[in-house]
Amino acid sequence: MGEDNVVKAMFLLRLLLAVISLIAALLMFKYKTITDALRINAFVGLVAPLIFISISAIGIANMAGKVSFTKLIITIIGVLLVLYGTTK
């Protein structure tokens, strides 16, 4: 897969998350209850990490042949630390 296609895939996933977040915000405004807002936010909270992991995986897979193994491992550890740091 060419680098342009990889960046395009990463862009489209990030754009998808932005659209999901915007729709979630509009739904929260429409329903105007804390319970509904929490449910909507929970859905976004489930989807966002999956998209983050997907974008990271696409980028890391494309970098695999271009950077040293050590730098690749450091990048993977960085992604894992972000995920760990955002858990409760």
C-alpha positions as CSV (number, residue, x, y, z in Angstrom):
1,M,0.0,0.0,0.0
2,G,1.5,3.4,-1.0
3,E,2.2,6.0,1.6
4,D,-0.6,8.3,0.1
5,N,-3.1,5.5,0.6
6,V,-2.0,4.9,4.1
7,V,-2.3,8.6,5.0
8,K,-5.7,8.6,3.3
9,A,-6.9,5.7,5.4
10,M,-5.6,7.3,8.6
11,F,-7.3,10.6,7.6
12,L,-10.6,8.8,6.8
13,L,-10.7,7.0,10.2
14,R,-9.9,10.3,12.0
15,L,-12.7,12.0,10.0
16,L,-15.1,9.2,10.9
17,L,-14.4,9.7,14.6
18,A,-14.9,13.5,14.2
19,V,-18.3,12.8,12.5
20,I,-19.3,10.4,15.3
21,S,-18.3,12.9,17.9
22,L,-20.3,15.7,16.2
23,I,-23.3,13.5,15.9
24,A,-23.0,12.5,19.6
25,A,-22.8,16.2,20.6
26,L,-25.9,17.0,18.6
27,L,-27.8,14.0,20.1
28,M,-26.8,15.2,23.6
29,F,-28.2,18.6,22.8
30,K,-31.4,17.1,21.4
31,Y,-32.2,14.8,24.3
32,K,-31.0,17.2,27.0
33,T,-30.9,14.6,29.9
34,I,-27.9,13.6,31.8
35,T,-28.7,9.9,31.5
36,D,-29.0,10.1,27.7
37,A,-25.8,12.2,27.5
38,L,-23.9,9.6,29.5
39,R,-25.1,6.8,27.3
40,I,-24.1,8.7,24.2
41,N,-20.7,9.6,25.7
42,A,-20.2,5.9,26.7
43,F,-20.7,4.9,23.1
44,V,-18.2,7.5,21.9
45,G,-15.8,6.3,24.7
46,L,-16.0,2.8,23.3
47,V,-15.5,3.8,19.6
48,A,-12.7,6.3,20.0
49,P,-10.1,4.0,21.4
50,L,-10.8,1.4,18.6
51,I,-10.3,4.1,16.0
52,F,-7.1,5.3,17.7
53,I,-5.8,1.8,17.8
54,S,-6.7,1.3,14.1
55,I,-5.0,4.5,13.0
56,S,-1.9,3.6,15.1
57,A,-1.8,0.1,13.7
58,I,-2.0,1.3,10.1
59,G,0.8,3.8,10.7
60,I,3.0,1.4,12.6
61,A,2.5,-1.4,9.9
62,N,3.5,1.1,7.2
63,M,6.6,2.2,9.2
64,A,7.7,-1.4,9.9
65,G,10.0,-1.5,6.8
66,K,11.2,2.0,7.0
67,V,12.5,2.4,10.6
68,S,14.8,0.4,12.8
69,F,13.3,-2.4,15.0
70,T,14.2,-0.4,18.1
71,K,12.3,2.7,17.0
72,L,9.3,0.6,16.0
73,I,9.2,-1.0,19.4
74,I,9.5,2.4,21.1
75,T,6.6,3.7,19.0
76,I,4.5,0.7,19.9
77,I,5.3,1.2,23.6
78,G,4.3,4.9,23.2
79,V,0.9,3.9,21.8
80,L,0.4,1.4,24.7
81,L,1.4,4.0,27.2
82,V,-1.2,6.4,25.8
83,L,-3.8,3.7,26.1
84,Y,-2.7,2.8,29.7
85,G,-2.6,6.5,30.7
86,T,-6.2,7.1,29.6
87,T,-7.6,4.2,31.6
88,K,-9.1,4.6,35.1
